[in-house]
Amino acid sequence: TPMNQGDMSNGNYGRDHHMKAFTMWMAGGGIRPGVNLGATDEFGYNIVDRPVHINDFQATVLHCLGVDHKKLTYRFQGRDFRLTDVGGEVIREALA
């Protein structure tokens, strides 16, 4: 299939293929060099070691930018929300 996405795509080539896991490369800005967090099965489909939630990833990026993710809120329909929701935590093992 296009871009070597495997046979799990349904035609719109979005996050519908390999939707449980993805690769993220980060460098500089307080990130520890050479860190590899998590692992997938041989198909790159299921997480088999050290899953990282998107809220934790966002908390880590905000931390590197000098922003306290617990204080960063936005108001929607009369209620304050955090980008990292209530469970986001900084991924300390990824920091220099």
Secondary structure, 3 states (H helix, E strand, C coil): CHHHCCCCCCCCCCCCCCCCCCCCCCCCCCECCCCCCCEECCCCCCEEECCCCHHHHHHHHHHHCCCCCCCCEEEECCEEEECCCCCCCCCHHHEC
